């Protein structure tokens, strides 16, 4: 397992080097308000982030460790099916996949999801290998239930995996007798108990997390023409080839296909069925909406095992070796860009580079602190020394500013996301400005630069005595201008908020 340890160390080094992405900062905010559920996702990522100290690498520590555990589960599964050589191939493939290189550095719901699903597959394979109705089989089914529950606390799409396992037990004759054992049903019961707190949270919050996820992936399509659907399907396939590297993508698809046709090995057919069910679901989803590259990524966990098992029985593995080398090259490119912003320095516009969105927030926070100090000076000079709150209009900006300001005295004020121009998100479920502020308080609002007066300022104008355009807020890193926004000073809140209440008028009774 030395190779697995080396891969873990490399991923931890990247966790130290790279600043938090927008979503990671958002999940860090969740971890400061732990709950059984959140608007966007189940709670596993928040609890995982909360395990680490309040540093960038601490936020990611749980994800890195989850990667090590996932690799261990895949290796053990491969060893159970085809011996030590298969375990070695499984670790090699896992380590060289761009999917693992990114998925187990970043603190996202995919980290606990992939880890829990890897252990689900291992536990099910062990349960199917144990004598029917034995205590050993029941123990493995119980472990599978715990792992499935954790996976569903990570992402709701994890339900596809137990559904595929159940489908396999119905379709393949050697597995049908397992459904007459208590083990699979015990697994279902345990998984339900693990998920119960999140179900309770959803039941008391109008099922908003389920509704959001269903609408996010399966809502009404914006474009329904054949060309649009074909474009989404091609983007899906291209994204999977990029996440796994093109050669390994082809090898994994081939291994899944051969396993499906192998009528003598029901366990390999089960693993292949899991892969197919997950991938086909997201191909169907792509007929309605764009599918992000990481969504179907759990389909490749059983595929890794199948390729490793085949490699253990092959004398010639030249294409697998080439795939691993290509994966290493792709991982190196991804890491170089993530650590040193290579793409923008070579000419790519920062706005088009997702990696660039993680950089420069410390510089932006300095500008925001200056705007807050200026607002405090003005308030004292005018005899109205009220609180000065901070807000952005997008949750991504609010989370990044919250993270950058978390080591300053301004952290006690918090950063709001107003969401006037964007979708509902978790910030709307926490106490918002109108619930925390007092009449007369001021607000420093960070918005995108605009030639015209921003919509948010127009909508908020009736609720403050005065609004002034403040200083620029710039994100810079490696000598590059990555983004430029503007701080607005909204002075002396009158009460009320757009869509909620009429502001009180100074001097009125």
N, C-alpha and C positions, 0 to 999 in steps of 0.2 A: 504494500500500500504506500510505498515511498512516492510513487508518481502522483497519487491522490494528494498526499501531503504537499508536494511541490506545487501542484496546481492551486491548492488552497492558499499557500503562502503568496503566490503571484497575484491571486485575486485580492488578497488582503492588502498587498502593496498598492494595487490600483484603488482600493477603497480609501486608502490614506491620501493618495495623490489628487483624486478627482473631486471637485466640489459637488455638492448635492444638486441633483436635477430638480426640476419644478415639482414633479410628482413626489419625489423623496421628501422634499421640504413640506409638502402637503401632508404626507403620512407622518412625518415628525410632529406636526401640529396635532394630528390625531392622538399620537402617543402621549401627549400632555393632557389629554382628556379621554382616558380609557373608557370604553363602553362596549357592550355586546354587539353593537352594529354601528354602521355609518352610512351616509347617504349613497356613496359611490360603490362600496365594497363591504364584504364581511370584515370582522375585526382582526384577523390573524396578523396582518402586517403591522398594525398599530402595536399589538402586544409584543411582536418580535422586535420592533424598533425600541420599545421601552426597556428591553433587557440590557441595552448598551448604554455607555456614558454619553453625555451630551456633546459629542464631537462628531465630525463627519464620518470618521471610521467607526465610531460607536454606533451611529445610526445604522451603519451597514454591517456591523459585526454579526448580527443574527443571520443576515442573508448569506454571508460568507460561510458561516458554520453550517447553515442549511445546505449549502452546496456540497460541503464535505460529506454530510450525512446522505445526501442524494446519491453521490458517487459511490459511497459504500454500499447502499442498498442495491444499486444497479449491478455492482461487481458481485455481490453475494447471490443475486438472482442468476446471473450468468454462470457463476461457479456451480450453483445447484443444478443447472441444466447441462453444462458441458465441461466442468472442471476448471482448474486454475488458469489455463491458457485463455479460456473464454473470459474469465474475470479480468485478466490483464488487458485484453482487447476492449472490454467494456470501459475500463478506466481510461485507456488511451483515447477512445472515441469521445467519451464524455469531456475529457480535458481539452481536446482540440476543437470542440464545437464552438463556434461563435456564440451560439445560444447560451451555453453554460458560462462562457467568458463574460458575457454581459449580465445574464440572468442571475448569476451568483456573486456579482459585485454590487449591483443596484438593489436598494431596499424597496422592492415592489411586491405586490401580492403573488407574483410568479415564484418568488423564492420559497416561501412556505408551501405553495401549491405543488411545485415540482418535487420538493423533498417528500411531502406527504404521499403523493402519488407513487413515487419510487418505492416507498415502503409498503404501500398498498399492493403493488405488483409482487414484491418479494413475499409478503405474507400470504397472498393468494397462491402463489406457486408452491410455497412450503405446505400450505393446507391441502392442496391437491396432491402433493406427494406423500402426505401422511396417510396412515391407514384410515379408511372411512370410519366415522363415528368414534374415533379415538380421542383421548384427551389432548394429544398433540395437535390433531386437526382443529379441535375446538379452540385451543390457545392461539393458533395462527389465524383462524377466522376472527377471533376477538381482536387481535392486533390489527387485522385488516379493517375492522369496524372503527377502531380508534383513528387509524390513518385516514380513512375515508372522511370521517367527521372533521378532522383537522383540514383536510383538503377543501372541504366545502365551506369551512370557516375562512378559507383563503380566497376562493372564487367559486361562485355558484356553478360555473360550467364543469366543475369537478364531478358533478353528478353523471356526466357522460361515461366516466370510467366504470363505476359500479353497474351502470345500465348495460354497458358493453360486456361486462363479466357475466351478468345475468343472462344476456342474450346468448352468449357462448354456451352457457350451461343448458340452455334450451335447444340450441341448434346442433350441438355435437354430442352424439350418443354416449361416448365414454364419460361425459361430465354430467349427464342428466340425473344420475343417481345421487349426485351431491346435493341437489335441491331437496332431497328427502331427508337430509341430515339436519340437525339443529344448527350447525356451524354458520351457514350463510345467513340464516334468519337472526342468529345472535349478532352477527356483524351488522345487519341492518338496524337492529335495536340499539346497539352501542353507538353507531354513527348518528342515529337520530338524537340520542341523549347528548352527544357532544355538540350537535348543532342546535339543540333546544334553546340556549340563551339567545342566539341570534334570531331564531324564529319568534321568540317572545318579543324581542326588540322590534322586529318588523311588524308584528301584530299590533303593537302599541304605537307604531309610527306609520300607520296606513300602508304598510307593505312597500314603503317608498324605495327601499334598496332593490327589491325584486322588480318593481315597476321600472325603475331607472335602467337596470341592466337589460331587461327585456326590450325596452324601447331603444336602448343604445345599440344593441346588436340585431334586433329583429323588428324594429319599428318600420313604419311605412317608408318605402324606398323613395329617394329624391329623383332618381333617374331609372326608368324602367325599360328603356330600349335595349335591343340585343347588343348593340355596341357598348353601352354602359355596363351591362352585365358581364360581357366578355372581358372588358377592361378590368373590372374588379376581380374576376377569376384569375386573370393573368398576373395582376398585382399580388394576389394571394400566393400563387405558385412561385413568383419571383422572390417574394419575401421569405418563403420557406427555404428556398435554395440559398438565399443569403444567410439565414440564421444557421443553417446546417453545413454550408459550403456545397457548391454544386455537385461535386463528386460524391460526397457522403449522402447527399439527398437522393441521388440515383441509386446508390447502394442500399439505402434503407428502404426505399420504395420496392426494390427488387426483393429484398429479404422478407418484407411483409407479404408480398405476392406469393412467394414460394411457400411461406409458412401457411398461408390460407389454403393452399392446394395439398398440403401434407396431411393426409387422412390418418396417418399413423401416430401423429404427435398432437394430441388435443391441447396440451399446454401451450405449445407454440402457436397453434391456431387461435387460442384465446388471446394471447399477446397481440397477434396480428389483428384480431377483431377489434381490440381496444384502439389500436392505432387507426384503423379504418373508420370506426364509428366517430371518433373525435374529429378526424380530418373531413369526413363527408359532411358532418354537421356544419362545419365552418365554410365548406364549399357552398352548402345550401344558404347559409347566412349571407355569403357574398353575393347571392342573387338579389339581395335586398339592400344591403348597405356595405360600405367598405369594411373589410376585416383587417384589423391591425396585425402586423406580422407575428406578434407574440401570442395572440389568442389561441391558435391551434397548436402551439409548440408542445403541449403535453402529449400530442400524438407521437412524438419522436422518442419518448422515454422507452416504450416497449420495443420500438424499432432499433434502438441502440443495443438492447439485449439480443435481439434476433440477429443482427449483423455480427455481434461478438460470438454468438454460438456458431454461426456459419464459419467465421474466420478460424475458430478452433479446430475445425474439421477440414480446412482447405490447405493444400500445400502451396498454392500460389495466391498471394494476397497483394499483388502489385498495385491494383487500383485502390485498395483500401489504404495502402501506405501513401499513395499519391494524394488521396483524399485527406489523410491526416496532415500531410505537409501543407496542402492548400489551406486547410483549416487553421494551422498555425500561422500562416502568412496573413490570413484575414483577421485573426485575433490580434496579431501584432499591429496591423493597420488601425484597427478599432481602438486599441489601447493607446497608440501614439496620438491619434486624433483626440481622444478623450483627455489625455494628460497635458497635451501641448497645443491644442487647437491648430493642428496641422492644416486642415482644410481651409479655414478662413485666411491663414497666412499664405496659402497658395492661391488665393483669389476668390474663393467661394464666399458669397455674401453671408454674413453672420445670421441674417434673418432666415436663410434657407438651411442653415446647419443646426440641427436639433441640439448638438453638443454645446454650441455657443450659448444656448439659453441658460446653461448652468453657471456660466462664468460672469464675473463682474459685479456680483451683488454686494460684495463688501464695499466696493467703491460707491455704488448707488446708496448704500446705507449711510455713508459719510455725508452725502448730499442731503439725505432725508433728515439726519440729525441736525444739520445746519439749518434746514427749513424750520424744524421744530424749535430750535433755540431762537431763531428770528421771531417766530410767532409768540414765544414766551416773553421776549423783550418788548414786543409791541403791546402785549396784554398788560404787562406791568406798567408801561408808560401811560397807558390809557386808563389805568385803575381797574382793570378787569382781569386779574391773574387767575384765569380758569385753566382747567386741564386742556392739554393739547393732544388730541388723539391722532392716530395714523391710520390711513386706509389706502387700499387700491381698489380697482373695480373688478379685477380678475383674481381668482383664487390662487393662480400660479404666482402672480406678483406679490400678493399678500403673504403667501407662505414663504417665499424667498426673502422678502423684507423681514418677516418675523424671525426667520432663522438668522439672518445677518445681524439683526438687532438684539438677538437673544442674550448676548454677553454684555449688553449695555444697560444703563438705568432705564432706557425707554422700553425695555421688555415688559415692565410692569404695566404699561399702558395697553399693550396688545396691538395687533394690527388687524383691522377689519377687511373683509372683502365685501364690497357693497353690492356687486352683481347686478348693477343697474343695466349694463349692456351685455350681460352674459347669462349662462344657464344657472339654474339652482344647483347648489353644492352644499357641502358639509357646513360651511360658514353660516348658512342660513339657519341651521339648527342650533347653533351656539348663540349666546347673548349678543345681539347686534348693537350698533351704535345707539339707536334710539332707546334701547333698554338700559344701556350702561351710562350714557352721558347725562349731564345736567344742563339745564338752561344756562346759556352763556358760555358753554365750552366751545373750544375751537377744534377744527379738523384739518390736518394736512393730508390732502388727497393726491396720490400719485397716479397720473394718467398719461397715456400716449400723447406725444406731440401732435398738434393739429393746427392747420391753418385757420379753421373756423373755431368758434367756441365749442368745446366738447359738449356732447349731449348730456353727460352726467352733471356738468355745471349748470346747464339750463334747467334741468329737473330739480336740482338742489337749491337753486337761487332763492325761492320763496321761504326757505327754512333757516336762513342765516342773515344776519344784519348786513354783512359785507363779504364779498369774495374777491380776493386779489390773486393775480397770477404770480406764482413764486419762482424760485430758481430752477434751472434744469437739473435733472437727475440722470446721470450718465453711468452706464455699465462699461467698464474698460478692463482689459486684461491683455497681457503680452503686447502692450502698445497699440492694441486695436480698439476702435470704438465699436462695441457690440450692440449697443442699444441706447436710445436717448428718450427720456420721458420728461415730464414737467410736474413740479409740485405746485399745487394750488392751496391757498390758505383760505379756509372758510371760517369766518369769525362770528362769534356770539350766536350760538344755536338758539333758535326760537322755540324749539319743540316741534313735534310732528315730523313726518317723513313722506316721501312720494308714495301715494297709494294707501296711506295709513291714517293720517289725521291732518286737520287744518292747523297750521302753525299759530301759536298765540301771538298777539300783536303787542309790542312793548307799550306799557302804559295802560293797556286795556284791563278790564276787570271781568 
